[in-house]
Amino acid sequence: MVIHADDPTQSRPEVVIIGGGLTGLACAREFDRLGLPWRLIEASDGLGGRVRTDTVDGFRLDRGFQVLLTDYPELTRLDVLSRLDLGCFEPGALVRLEVRRGARFARLSDPWRKPLTVFDPGWIRILGLADALRLARLRHEVLADEPPPDGATTAEYLAELGFSEAALRRFFVPFFGGVLLDRELGAPASLFRHLFRHFARGDAAIPAGGMGALSTEVARSLDPGRIRLGTRVASLAGTTLVDHEGHAMTAAGIVVATDRDAARDLLPKWAGDNPSPTPSWSSTTTFWFAASSVPAAIDRPLIVLDGEGGELIHHLAVHTRVAADLAPEGQALLSVSHDGALRPDLQEAVMRTLAAWFGGGLADLRLLRIDAIDRALPRCATPFAARPGATRVAPGVVVAGDHLGDPSIDGALAAGRLAATWVAADLLGRPFEPRVPAPA
């Protein structure tokens, strides 16, 4: 297979984008806006990267638990929110607490967005008055953009604000530890505050049809004739690449929009100059279940957290409370998430825990799929503000992705836009003569 860079219908040189996840798609859209022709090469059989949805027995399953935060600025910039049929979780959480007679589920709502919930007894049961006041202070600091302590981790920042161990165990660790896949809360405080701001100002949503609808919408305006699926890039030298079938091409510029590990394989010199200070990825395991009904305790579209520091179920969601068309009529779709790798005894242990939580309320659970995702989320160890999302390797060659910036959907989209801007700046005004070497 030869992907030509010398299309006679084009008067401008072509750029090749390696990777068809959200970063690559956003990059292609920005090249369209800038008027630069491009080709996109994706190794898998579809677009979207980690943000894809599969249909299993009539249920629509995302690849691991994911939500879309409506406050993400890149979604507004791309104008995709208005074209997605979104269902939203209520702001807050349903927190499982141990009481004398078993488990109790207490609701923690956002009183700034739902003022009457300030009288909800869940606030006192989960946080207590002192921690509730600290949460108000945290919200004020974050929305006022007051700077956090330099170099502080999330755990250090929350400790400095005075939050109790109970507040960390019952809310911050299960909620934000789940968002960041970091139950030690070791991510930079700047990243935590960035996410907290998005949750405070917007909604956590799921599109009708699943999260893959976002990838489809981002790709909708792109010319499918410029996209090649099932094509793996085997090597890259400068702006010349060779695919897995041995075909080579030289492009005007290259954007490596893969995950960090694939980028390091293609660009070993860049990898050597930019060693990762921590392991690159956090893992997660998601169990997808079908049920004919759900427990009465989960009567609202709220994410359910384990407020007792359990090591098995970190959060649970009834997706059909948010988007009913994710399941066949009369059925419910649930996800149960464990922030860690799949191990042999995990499924049985999760089932026992669900039985202990809900008794017979989930008696008819049917397992649809287990998503064991080793590369679920890039870890962020450096200060968030210092991570732009893209880096220039050579003139016209840029590596981009959420592993270099904000490890989120917004970060992936922003990285693609930035990469296209940098490559365009290198190419404009520089002569280019496309050349396609003969296949090896």
PEVENJO-V225644 format. One record per residue. N is the residue number from 1. RES is the residue in one small letter. OMEGA is omega in whole degrees, 0 to 359 (NA if undefined). NEAR is the number of other ideal C-beta (glycine too) atoms within 8 Angstrom. Layout:
# PEVENJO-V225644
N RES OMEGA NEAR
N RES OMEGA NEAR
This chain:
# PEVENJO-V225644
1 m 178 7
2 v 177 7
3 i 191 12
4 h 174 7
5 a 184 15
6 d 178 7
7 d 184 8
8 p 178 4
9 t 182 3
10 q 178 8
11 s 180 2
12 r 180 7
13 p 181 13
14 e 172 13
15 v 177 17
16 v 175 17
17 i 178 15
18 i 180 14
19 g 183 15
20 g 172 16
21 g 182 16
22 l 179 15
23 t 179 17
24 g 180 17
25 l 178 17
26 a 177 18
27 c 179 17
28 a 178 15
29 r 180 14
30 e 175 12
31 f 175 15
32 d 181 10
33 r 181 6
34 l 179 9
35 g 179 5
36 l 178 12
37 p 186 11
38 w 167 13
39 r 179 14
40 l 181 15
41 i 181 14
42 e 184 14
43 a 185 7
44 s 183 7
45 d 181 4
46 g 180 8
47 l 175 12
48 g 180 15
49 g 180 14
50 r 184 11
51 v 180 14
52 r 180 12
53 t 179 12
54 d 176 9
55 t 180 7
56 v 180 9
57 d 179 5
58 g 177 7
59 f 179 14
60 r 186 12
61 l 171 14
62 d 179 12
63 r 188 11
64 g 180 11
65 f 179 10
66 q 171 10
67 v 178 9
68 l 178 15
69 l 188 15
70 t 179 12
71 d 180 10
72 y 183 14
73 p 181 8
74 e 178 12
75 l 176 12
76 t 181 8
77 r 180 7
78 l 178 10
79 d 180 7
80 v 185 10
81 l 183 9
82 s 182 5
83 r 176 6
84 l 176 12
85 d 189 7
86 l 166 12
87 g 188 11
88 c 167 10
89 f 171 13
90 e 177 9
91 p 182 10
92 g 182 11
93 a 171 12
94 l 190 15
95 v 177 17
96 r 179 13
97 l 175 13
98 e 175 7
99 v 188 7
100 r 184 2
101 r 180 3
102 g 184 5
103 a 173 9
104 r 179 9
105 f 182 11
106 a 183 12
107 r 175 13
108 l 182 13
109 s 180 11
110 d 184 9
111 p 178 10
112 w 178 6
113 r 175 5
114 k 191 10
115 p 184 6
116 l 181 6
117 t 176 11
118 v 179 7
119 f 180 5
120 d 181 9
121 p 178 7
122 g 179 11
123 w 183 11
124 i 181 9
125 r 186 8
126 i 187 13
127 l 191 13
128 g 187 10
129 l 184 7
130 a 180 8
131 d 175 12
132 a 177 11
133 l 176 8
134 r 178 12
135 l 176 10
136 a 178 8
137 r 178 9
138 l 181 11
139 r 179 11
140 h 181 8
141 e 184 9
142 v 182 12
143 l 175 9
144 a 179 6
145 d 174 5
146 e 187 6
147 p 175 4
148 p 176 9
149 p 181 8
150 d 175 6
151 g 183 5
152 a 170 11
153 t 177 10
154 t 180 17
155 a 180 10
156 e 180 10
157 y 180 14
158 l 177 12
159 a 179 8
160 e 177 8
161 l 174 9
162 g 181 7
163 f 182 10
164 s 176 9
165 e 179 5
166 a 179 9
167 a 178 14
168 l 184 13
169 r 188 10
170 r 184 13
171 f 191 14
172 f 181 12
173 v 180 11
174 p 182 15
175 f 184 12
176 f 172 12
177 g 176 15
178 g 178 13
179 v 184 7
180 l 188 16
181 l 186 12
182 d 185 11
183 r 172 9
184 e 183 6
185 l 180 16
186 g 179 8
187 a 180 13
188 p 178 14
189 a 179 13
190 s 178 10
191 l 177 14
192 f 181 14
193 r 177 12
194 h 179 10
195 l 179 13
196 f 180 12
197 r 179 11
198 h 179 12
199 f 182 11
200 a 186 10
201 r 184 7
202 g 181 9
203 d 168 10
204 a 191 12
205 a 172 13
206 i 178 14
207 p 169 14
208 a 184 10
209 g 178 11
210 g 184 12
211 m 177 14
212 g 177 13
213 a 177 13
214 l 179 15
215 s 179 16
216 t 182 10
217 e 178 10
218 v 183 13
219 a 191 11
220 r 184 6
221 s 185 5
222 l 177 12
223 d 182 5
224 p 178 5
225 g 179 4
226 r 184 10
227 i 180 13
228 r 178 10
229 l 177 10
230 g 182 7
231 t 180 12
232 r 175 6
233 v 184 13
234 a 181 7
235 s 182 7
236 l 177 12
237 a 185 5
238 g 177 7
239 t 176 11
240 t 180 11
241 l 177 14
242 v 180 11
243 d 187 14
244 h 177 7
245 e 178 6
246 g 178 9
247 h 185 11
248 a 173 13
249 m 173 13
250 t 183 11
251 a 176 15
252 a 180 11
253 g 183 14
254 i 168 14
255 v 177 17
256 v 184 16
257 a 178 16
258 t 171 11
259 d 187 10
260 r 183 12
261 d 178 9
262 a 178 10
263 a 179 15
264 r 178 10
265 d 181 8
266 l 185 12
267 l 185 12
268 p 179 8
269 k 177 6
270 w 180 12
271 a 179 11
272 g 178 7
273 d 183 6
274 n 181 7
275 p 179 6
276 s 181 7
277 p 180 5
278 t 173 6
279 p 192 5
280 s 193 10
281 w 166 11
282 s 183 11
283 s 176 13
284 t 176 15
285 t 180 14
286 t 175 13
287 f 178 12
288 w 182 15
289 f 167 13
290 a 177 13
291 a 177 12
292 s 177 6
293 s 179 6
294 v 182 10
295 p 180 7
296 a 180 5
297 a 181 8
298 i 186 13
299 d 182 4
300 r 176 8
301 p 181 9
302 l 172 11
303 i 182 11
304 v 181 13
305 l 171 15
306 d 183 12
307 g 182 13
308 e 175 9
309 g 179 7
310 g 184 8
311 e 184 3
312 l 180 9
313 i 181 13
314 h 168 13
315 h 182 14
316 l 179 11
317 a 171 13
318 v 187 12
319 h 180 12
320 t 169 11
321 r 184 9
322 v 182 12
323 a 189 12
324 a 185 6
325 d 175 7
326 l 181 13
327 a 173 14
328 p 182 6
329 e 179 4
330 g 180 4
331 q 176 12
332 a 177 11
333 l 180 16
334 l 170 14
335 s 175 12
336 v 188 12
337 s 175 16
338 h 183 13
339 d 181 11
340 g 184 6
341 a 175 7
342 l 175 6
343 r 188 5
344 p 185 3
345 d 190 6
346 l 183 11
347 q 180 9
348 e 180 7
349 a 178 9
350 v 179 13
351 m 178 9
352 r 181 8
353 t 177 11
354 l 178 12
355 a 179 9
356 a 180 6
357 w 193 9
358 f 182 9
359 g 180 5
360 g 183 5
361 g 178 10
362 l 187 12
363 a 185 5
364 d 179 7
365 l 175 11
366 r 181 7
367 l 178 9
368 l 183 11
369 r 171 8
370 i 175 10
371 d 175 11
372 a 189 8
373 i 180 12
374 d 180 7
375 r 184 9
376 a 185 11
377 l 176 9
378 p 178 12
379 r 180 12
380 c 182 12
381 a 181 8
382 t 180 8
383 p 187 9
384 f 184 11
385 a 182 5
386 a 185 5
387 r 185 11
388 p 180 7
389 g 179 14
390 a 177 14
391 t 182 10
392 r 182 9
393 v 180 9
394 a 178 6
395 p 178 6
396 g 181 13
397 v 184 13
398 v 169 15
399 v 184 14
400 a 176 16
401 g 180 19
402 d 176 14
403 h 178 10
404 l 183 13
405 g 179 13
406 d 182 13
407 p 183 12
408 s 175 10
409 i 179 13
410 d 180 13
411 g 178 12
412 a 180 15
413 l 180 16
414 a 180 14
415 a 179 18
416 g 178 20
417 r 180 14
418 l 180 12
419 a 179 17
420 a 179 16
421 t 181 10
422 w 179 11
423 v 179 17
424 a 179 11
425 a 178 7
426 d 188 11
427 l 185 14
428 l 181 6
429 g 179 3
430 r 181 8
431 p 180 3
432 f 176 7
433 e 182 4
434 p 182 11
435 r 178 7
436 v 178 11
437 p 176 8
438 a 178 5
439 p 179 8
440 a NA 6
